[in-house]
């Protein structure tokens, strides 16, 4: 277990330094290229969703084979059917005293 923790810490440190390096570059395309290249070293396929430091939305979809892209599409379809706000919008139970 100790080795896993060390690997996770090293990966986190590398990711943080990569993001810091990407933030220091002015060109947004270069930022995404650096992050894409870095993540591609560790992940076979991935989807990156978020906002850059300028508040612009970022969507990166990457895979190495057509099967990877098919897997990502399947995952996105599954995630697209999830109602993330369902639990937040649950009705509160009615009290018997107010009727």
DRENRO-67902 format. One record per residue (C-alpha): residue number from 1; x negated, y negated, z negated; residue in one letter. Coordinates in steps of 0.25 Angstrom, whole numbers, plus 2048, in hexadecimal, padded with zeros to 3 digits. Layout:
// DRENRO-67902
+-----+-----+-----+-----+--------+
: num :   u :   v :   w : residu :
+-----+-----+-----+-----+--------+
: NUM :   X :   Y :   Z :      a :
...
+-----+-----+-----+-----+--------+
This chain:
// DRENRO-67902
+-----+-----+-----+-----+--------+
: num :   u :   v :   w : residu :
+-----+-----+-----+-----+--------+
:   1 : 800 : 800 : 800 :      x :
:   2 : 7F5 : 7F7 : 7FD :      x :
:   3 : 7F0 : 7F8 : 80C :      x :
:   4 : 7FD : 7F4 : 811 :      x :
:   5 : 7FE : 7E8 : 808 :      x :
:   6 : 7F0 : 7E3 : 80D :      x :
:   7 : 7F4 : 7E5 : 81C :      x :
:   8 : 801 : 7DD : 81A :      x :
:   9 : 7F9 : 7D2 : 813 :      x :
:  10 : 7EF : 7D2 : 81E :      x :
:  11 : 7FA : 7D2 : 829 :      x :
:  12 : 801 : 7C6 : 821 :      x :
:  13 : 7F5 : 7BE : 820 :      x :
:  14 : 7F2 : 7C0 : 82F :      x :
:  15 : 800 : 7BC : 833 :      x :
:  16 : 7FF : 7B0 : 82A :      x :
:  17 : 7F2 : 7AC : 830 :      x :
:  18 : 7F7 : 7AE : 83E :      x :
:  19 : 804 : 7A6 : 83C :      x :
:  20 : 7FB : 79B : 836 :      x :
:  21 : 7F2 : 79B : 842 :      x :
:  22 : 7FE : 79B : 84B :      x :
:  23 : 804 : 78F : 843 :      x :
:  24 : 7F8 : 787 : 846 :      x :
:  25 : 7F9 : 788 : 855 :      x :
:  26 : 801 : 77D : 85B :      x :
:  27 : 806 : 785 : 867 :      x :
:  28 : 813 : 78D : 864 :      x :
:  29 : 810 : 797 : 86F :      x :
:  30 : 802 : 79A : 869 :      x :
:  31 : 808 : 79C : 85B :      x :
:  32 : 812 : 7A6 : 860 :      x :
:  33 : 807 : 7AD : 868 :      x :
:  34 : 7FE : 7AE : 85C :      x :
:  35 : 809 : 7B4 : 853 :      x :
:  36 : 80E : 7BD : 85E :      x :
:  37 : 7FF : 7C3 : 861 :      x :
:  38 : 7FD : 7C5 : 852 :      x :
:  39 : 80A : 7CC : 84F :      x :
:  40 : 808 : 7D4 : 85C :      x :
:  41 : 7FC : 7DA : 855 :      x :
:  42 : 804 : 7E0 : 84A :      x :
:  43 : 812 : 7E2 : 850 :      x :
:  44 : 816 : 7EA : 85C :      x :
:  45 : 822 : 7E2 : 85E :      x :
:  46 : 828 : 7D6 : 856 :      x :
:  47 : 832 : 7CB : 856 :      x :
:  48 : 82E : 7BE : 850 :      x :
:  49 : 839 : 7B4 : 84D :      x :
:  50 : 837 : 7A7 : 845 :      x :
:  51 : 834 : 798 : 846 :      x :
:  52 : 826 : 792 : 849 :      x :
:  53 : 820 : 786 : 841 :      x :
:  54 : 827 : 77C : 84A :      x :
:  55 : 835 : 782 : 847 :      x :
:  56 : 836 : 789 : 855 :      x :
:  57 : 83C : 796 : 856 :      x :
:  58 : 832 : 7A2 : 859 :      x :
:  59 : 836 : 7AF : 85F :      x :
:  60 : 82C : 7B9 : 863 :      x :
:  61 : 82F : 7C7 : 868 :      x :
:  62 : 823 : 7D0 : 86B :      x :
:  63 : 821 : 7DF : 86E :      x :
:  64 : 817 : 7E7 : 876 :      x :
:  65 : 820 : 7F0 : 87D :      x :
:  66 : 82E : 7F0 : 883 :      x :
:  67 : 832 : 7FA : 878 :      x :
:  68 : 82E : 7EF : 86E :      x :
:  69 : 837 : 7E5 : 874 :      x :
:  70 : 842 : 7EF : 874 :      x :
:  71 : 840 : 7F1 : 865 :      x :
:  72 : 840 : 7E3 : 862 :      x :
:  73 : 84D : 7E1 : 86A :      x :
:  74 : 853 : 7EC : 862 :      x :
:  75 : 84F : 7E6 : 855 :      x :
:  76 : 854 : 7D8 : 859 :      x :
:  77 : 862 : 7DE : 85D :      x :
:  78 : 862 : 7E5 : 84F :      x :
:  79 : 85E : 7D8 : 848 :      x :
:  80 : 868 : 7D0 : 850 :      x :
:  81 : 874 : 7D8 : 84B :      x :
:  82 : 870 : 7D5 : 83C :      x :
:  83 : 879 : 7CA : 836 :      x :
:  84 : 86E : 7C3 : 82D :      x :
:  85 : 878 : 7BA : 827 :      x :
:  86 : 883 : 7C5 : 824 :      x :
:  87 : 87F : 7C6 : 815 :      x :
:  88 : 87D : 7B7 : 813 :      x :
:  89 : 88B : 7B5 : 818 :      x :
:  90 : 892 : 7BF : 810 :      x :
:  91 : 8A0 : 7BB : 809 :      x :
:  92 : 8A0 : 7B9 : 7FB :      x :
:  93 : 8AA : 7C2 : 7F3 :      x :
:  94 : 8B7 : 7BA : 7F0 :      x :
:  95 : 8BA : 7B9 : 7E1 :      x :
:  96 : 8C8 : 7BD : 7DC :      x :
:  97 : 8C9 : 7B1 : 7D4 :      x :
:  98 : 8CA : 7A7 : 7E0 :      x :
:  99 : 8D6 : 7AE : 7E7 :      x :
+-----+-----+-----+-----+--------+
